[in-house]
Amino acid sequence: MQPDAVIFDLDGVITDTAHLHFVAWRQVAADVGISIDETFNQQLKGISRMGSLERILAYGGKAQAFSAAEKAALAARKNALYVDALRALTPQAVLPGINALLTALRGAGIGIGLASVSLNAPAILQALELADAFDFCADAARLTHSKPDPEIFIAACAGLGVAPARCIGVEDAQAGIDAINACGMVAVGIGASLTGAQLRLDETAQLTWPRLHALWNQQRRATARCQ
């Protein structure tokens, strides 16, 4: 028994650009008189660009202070800062264990998908030289709802031609784990504070195909006993 596909989040799972996001948001927040720190930034993990901006403005007591056009301009400035920082990204920024896992999945005939809310995901994969490693990348620009809504994971499954119940999802954010569970996939979480994952690991180096395969078989046996 094995899953039909493994679907990954990008930031914090394939590579870690969280600090680059934080630096860009901190600058934009400072421009409008709001101070944020890395503790607050944890609330933005797995959240879309506009969703993150709304949280920052609410945090600073300025939720109603800007028009839709002004918010769009702030989000665009953040993205420009972030994209500029991405120019330094190289294949060496792929997190430990990920290249070996992708190779093992390919060898086992497992579909490989990406479910990232980042509009920059294609450019990041190109910089990491991983664009060809994925069979399908869900298009964040087509999303109506961001995580924890399961829409992007459902879109990734549809693009791969697989049922969510036949897939494993890998995330490092609570919103992502909630989204995986909401569409009936098996959830793997990377991070100490995550809840609700069927398997929680401390770091990507622990993420291996044998471990995912064992998890899948365990979950299938548990499901069979309940039927």
The 8 nearest C-alpha neighbors of each residue, nearest first, counted from 0:
[[1, 216, 2, 215, 212, 219, 213, 3],
 [0, 2, 212, 215, 3, 216, 109, 165],
 [3, 1, 166, 165, 4, 215, 167, 109],
 [2, 4, 165, 109, 166, 110, 1, 161],
 [5, 3, 110, 166, 109, 2, 111, 6],
 [4, 6, 167, 111, 166, 168, 110, 112],
 [7, 5, 112, 168, 113, 111, 167, 169],
 [8, 6, 169, 113, 168, 114, 112, 9],
 [7, 9, 115, 114, 170, 113, 12, 169],
 [10, 8, 13, 12, 115, 7, 11, 14],
 [11, 9, 15, 14, 12, 16, 13, 8],
 [10, 12, 15, 14, 171, 13, 9, 17],
 [11, 13, 9, 10, 14, 8, 171, 170],
 [14, 12, 9, 94, 93, 10, 11, 97],
 [15, 13, 93, 94, 10, 11, 12, 92],
 [16, 14, 11, 10, 17, 13, 12, 94],
 [15, 17, 19, 18, 10, 20, 14, 11],
 [18, 16, 20, 19, 15, 21, 10, 11],
 [17, 19, 21, 20, 16, 22, 15, 37],
 [18, 20, 16, 22, 21, 17, 81, 23],
 [21, 19, 17, 23, 18, 22, 24, 81],
 [20, 22, 18, 24, 19, 23, 25, 17],
 [21, 23, 25, 19, 20, 24, 18, 26],
 [22, 24, 20, 26, 21, 77, 25, 80],
 [25, 23, 27, 21, 26, 22, 28, 77],
 [26, 24, 28, 22, 23, 27, 21, 29],
 [25, 27, 29, 23, 24, 28, 30, 22],
 [26, 28, 30, 24, 29, 25, 77, 23],
 [29, 27, 33, 25, 30, 31, 26, 24],
 [30, 28, 32, 33, 26, 31, 27, 34],
 [29, 31, 27, 28, 32, 26, 33, 25],
 [32, 30, 29, 28, 33, 27, 56, 26],
 [31, 33, 29, 30, 28, 34, 59, 27],
 [34, 32, 28, 29, 59, 31, 35, 30],
 [33, 35, 29, 28, 32, 36, 25, 59],
 [36, 34, 25, 39, 33, 37, 28, 40],
 [35, 37, 38, 39, 40, 34, 25, 21],
 [36, 38, 40, 39, 41, 35, 21, 18],
 [39, 37, 40, 36, 41, 42, 35, 43],
 [40, 38, 41, 37, 36, 42, 35, 43],
 [39, 41, 37, 42, 43, 38, 36, 21],
 [42, 40, 39, 43, 38, 44, 37, 172],
 [43, 41, 40, 44, 39, 38, 46, 51],
 [42, 44, 46, 40, 41, 51, 45, 39],
 [45, 43, 46, 41, 42, 172, 40, 174],
 [44, 46, 172, 174, 175, 43, 146, 47],
 [45, 47, 43, 44, 51, 50, 146, 145],
 [48, 46, 50, 49, 116, 51, 145, 45],
 [47, 49, 51, 50, 52, 74, 46, 117],
 [50, 48, 52, 51, 47, 53, 74, 71],
 [49, 51, 47, 53, 48, 52, 46, 54],
 [52, 50, 48, 54, 49, 53, 43, 46],
 [51, 53, 49, 55, 54, 50, 56, 48],
 [52, 54, 50, 56, 51, 55, 57, 49],
 [55, 53, 57, 51, 52, 56, 58, 50],
 [56, 54, 58, 52, 57, 53, 59, 51],
 [55, 57, 62, 61, 59, 53, 58, 54],
 [58, 56, 62, 60, 54, 59, 55, 61],
 [59, 57, 55, 56, 60, 54, 61, 62],
 [58, 60, 56, 57, 33, 61, 55, 34],
 [61, 59, 57, 58, 62, 56, 63, 64],
 [62, 60, 56, 64, 63, 59, 57, 58],
 [61, 63, 57, 56, 64, 60, 53, 65],
 [64, 62, 61, 65, 66, 56, 60, 57],
 [63, 65, 61, 62, 66, 56, 60, 69],
 [66, 64, 69, 63, 70, 67, 62, 61],
 [65, 67, 69, 68, 70, 64, 63, 71],
 [66, 68, 70, 69, 71, 65, 72, 63],
 [69, 67, 71, 66, 70, 72, 65, 73],
 [68, 70, 72, 66, 71, 67, 65, 73],
 [71, 69, 73, 67, 72, 68, 65, 74],
 [70, 72, 68, 74, 69, 73, 75, 67],
 [71, 73, 75, 69, 70, 74, 76, 68],
 [74, 72, 70, 76, 75, 71, 69, 77],
 [75, 73, 77, 71, 76, 72, 70, 78],
 [74, 76, 72, 78, 73, 77, 71, 79],
 [77, 75, 79, 73, 78, 74, 72, 80],
 [78, 76, 74, 80, 75, 23, 79, 24],
 [77, 79, 81, 75, 76, 80, 82, 74],
 [78, 80, 76, 82, 81, 77, 83, 75],
 [81, 79, 77, 83, 78, 23, 82, 76],
 [80, 82, 78, 84, 83, 79, 23, 20],
 [83, 81, 85, 79, 84, 80, 78, 86],
 [82, 84, 80, 81, 85, 86, 79, 87],
 [85, 83, 81, 82, 86, 87, 80, 19],
 [86, 84, 82, 88, 87, 83, 81, 123],
 [87, 85, 84, 88, 83, 82, 126, 89],
 [86, 88, 85, 84, 89, 83, 126, 92],
 [89, 87, 85, 86, 126, 92, 127, 90],
 [88, 90, 91, 127, 92, 126, 87, 128],
 [91, 89, 127, 92, 93, 128, 126, 88],
 [90, 92, 89, 93, 127, 88, 94, 14],
 [91, 93, 90, 89, 14, 94, 88, 127],
 [94, 92, 14, 91, 90, 13, 95, 127],
 [93, 95, 14, 13, 97, 92, 96, 203],
 [96, 94, 204, 97, 203, 93, 98, 202],
 [95, 97, 204, 99, 98, 203, 100, 94],
 [98, 96, 100, 99, 95, 94, 101, 13],
 [97, 99, 101, 100, 96, 102, 93, 95],
 [98, 100, 102, 97, 96, 101, 103, 207],
 [101, 99, 97, 103, 102, 98, 207, 208],
 [102, 100, 104, 98, 103, 99, 97, 105],
 [101, 103, 99, 105, 100, 104, 106, 98],
 [104, 102, 106, 100, 105, 101, 99, 107],
 [105, 103, 107, 109, 101, 106, 102, 100],
 [104, 106, 102, 108, 103, 107, 109, 101],
 [105, 107, 103, 104, 108, 102, 109, 101],
 [108, 106, 104, 105, 109, 103, 102, 208],
 [107, 109, 105, 106, 104, 110, 3, 103],
 [108, 110, 4, 104, 107, 3, 105, 111],
 [111, 109, 4, 3, 5, 134, 108, 112],
 [112, 110, 133, 5, 134, 4, 6, 109],
 [111, 113, 6, 135, 133, 136, 134, 7],
 [114, 112, 136, 7, 6, 8, 115, 137],
 [113, 115, 8, 137, 152, 151, 7, 155],
 [116, 114, 8, 117, 9, 113, 139, 120],
 [115, 117, 139, 47, 118, 114, 145, 45],
 [118, 116, 119, 115, 120, 139, 47, 48],
 [117, 119, 120, 139, 116, 140, 121, 138],
 [118, 120, 117, 122, 121, 123, 82, 116],
 [119, 121, 123, 117, 122, 118, 124, 115],
 [122, 120, 124, 123, 119, 125, 130, 118],
 [121, 123, 125, 119, 124, 120, 126, 127],
 [124, 122, 120, 126, 125, 121, 127, 119],
 [125, 123, 130, 127, 129, 121, 126, 122],
 [124, 126, 128, 122, 130, 123, 127, 129],
 [127, 125, 123, 128, 124, 89, 88, 122],
 [126, 128, 90, 124, 89, 125, 129, 123],
 [129, 127, 125, 126, 130, 124, 90, 131],
 [130, 128, 124, 132, 127, 131, 125, 133],
 [129, 131, 124, 125, 132, 128, 133, 121],
 [132, 130, 129, 133, 134, 128, 124, 125],
 [131, 133, 129, 130, 134, 101, 111, 102],
 [134, 132, 111, 135, 131, 112, 130, 136],
 [133, 135, 111, 112, 110, 132, 159, 136],
 [134, 136, 112, 133, 159, 158, 113, 137],
 [137, 135, 113, 112, 138, 114, 155, 133],
 [136, 138, 155, 114, 154, 113, 139, 151],
 [139, 137, 140, 141, 136, 142, 118, 151],
 [138, 140, 116, 141, 142, 118, 137, 117],
 [141, 139, 138, 142, 118, 116, 143, 117],
 [142, 140, 139, 138, 143, 137, 151, 144],
 [143, 141, 139, 144, 140, 145, 151, 150],
 [142, 144, 141, 145, 150, 140, 139, 151],
 [145, 143, 142, 148, 150, 146, 151, 149],
 [144, 146, 148, 47, 147, 46, 142, 143],
 [147, 145, 148, 174, 178, 175, 149, 46],
 [146, 148, 174, 178, 177, 175, 149, 145],
 [147, 149, 146, 178, 150, 145, 144, 181],
 [150, 148, 178, 152, 151, 182, 181, 147],
 [151, 149, 153, 152, 148, 154, 144, 142],
 [150, 152, 154, 153, 149, 114, 155, 137],
 [153, 151, 155, 154, 149, 150, 114, 156],
 [152, 154, 156, 150, 151, 155, 157, 149],
 [155, 153, 151, 157, 152, 156, 137, 150],
 [154, 156, 137, 152, 158, 157, 153, 114],
 [157, 155, 159, 153, 161, 158, 154, 163],
 [158, 156, 160, 154, 159, 155, 153, 161],
 [157, 159, 155, 156, 160, 154, 135, 137],
 [158, 160, 156, 157, 161, 135, 155, 110],
 [159, 161, 157, 158, 156, 162, 155, 3],
 [162, 160, 156, 159, 157, 163, 3, 165],
 [161, 163, 165, 164, 156, 160, 166, 157],
 [164, 162, 184, 165, 166, 183, 156, 182],
 [163, 165, 184, 183, 162, 166, 185, 182],
 [166, 164, 163, 2, 162, 3, 161, 184],
 [167, 165, 4, 163, 2, 184, 164, 5],
 [166, 168, 185, 5, 184, 186, 6, 4],
 [167, 169, 6, 186, 5, 7, 187, 185],
 [170, 168, 187, 7, 188, 8, 186, 6],
 [171, 169, 188, 8, 175, 172, 176, 189],
 [170, 172, 189, 188, 11, 190, 12, 173],
 [173, 171, 175, 174, 45, 170, 44, 176],
 [172, 174, 176, 175, 193, 177, 171, 194],
 [173, 175, 147, 177, 172, 146, 176, 45],
 [174, 176, 178, 172, 173, 177, 170, 147],
 [177, 175, 173, 179, 178, 174, 170, 186],
 [176, 178, 174, 180, 175, 147, 179, 181],
 [179, 177, 149, 147, 175, 181, 148, 176],
 [180, 178, 176, 181, 177, 184, 182, 186],
 [179, 181, 183, 177, 178, 182, 184, 176],
 [180, 182, 178, 179, 183, 149, 177, 148],
 [183, 181, 180, 179, 149, 184, 163, 178],
 [184, 182, 180, 164, 181, 163, 179, 185],
 [183, 185, 164, 163, 166, 179, 167, 180],
 [184, 186, 167, 168, 166, 197, 183, 187],
 [187, 185, 196, 168, 197, 179, 167, 184],
 [188, 186, 169, 198, 196, 199, 197, 168],
 [187, 189, 199, 170, 171, 196, 169, 200],
 [188, 190, 171, 200, 201, 202, 199, 170],
 [191, 189, 201, 192, 171, 193, 188, 200],
 [190, 192, 193, 201, 189, 200, 199, 188],
 [191, 193, 190, 194, 173, 189, 172, 188],
 [194, 192, 173, 191, 190, 188, 195, 172],
 [193, 195, 196, 192, 173, 176, 188, 199],
 [194, 196, 197, 176, 193, 177, 186, 180],
 [197, 195, 186, 198, 187, 188, 194, 199],
 [196, 198, 186, 187, 195, 185, 199, 188],
 [199, 197, 187, 196, 188, 200, 186, 214],
 [200, 198, 188, 187, 189, 196, 197, 201],
 [199, 201, 189, 202, 188, 190, 205, 198],
 [200, 202, 190, 189, 191, 199, 203, 205],
 [203, 201, 204, 200, 189, 205, 190, 206],
 [202, 204, 206, 205, 95, 96, 94, 12],
 [203, 205, 96, 95, 202, 206, 97, 207],
 [206, 204, 203, 202, 207, 200, 96, 201],
 [207, 205, 203, 204, 96, 210, 208, 100],
 [206, 208, 210, 209, 100, 205, 211, 96],
 [207, 209, 211, 210, 212, 100, 103, 104],
 [210, 208, 212, 211, 207, 213, 214, 206],
 [209, 211, 213, 207, 208, 212, 214, 206],
 [212, 210, 208, 214, 213, 209, 215, 207],
 [211, 213, 209, 215, 214, 210, 208, 1],
 [214, 212, 210, 216, 215, 211, 209, 217],
 [215, 213, 211, 217, 212, 216, 218, 210],
 [214, 216, 212, 218, 217, 213, 211, 219],
 [217, 215, 219, 213, 218, 214, 220, 212],
 [216, 218, 214, 220, 215, 219, 213, 221],
 [217, 219, 221, 215, 216, 220, 222, 214],
 [220, 218, 216, 222, 221, 217, 223, 215],
 [221, 219, 223, 217, 222, 218, 216, 224],
 [222, 220, 218, 224, 219, 223, 217, 225],
 [221, 223, 219, 225, 220, 224, 218, 226],
 [222, 224, 220, 226, 225, 221, 219, 218],
 [225, 223, 221, 222, 226, 220, 219, 218],
 [224, 226, 222, 223, 221, 220, 219, 218],
 [225, 223, 224, 222, 221, 220, 219, 218]]
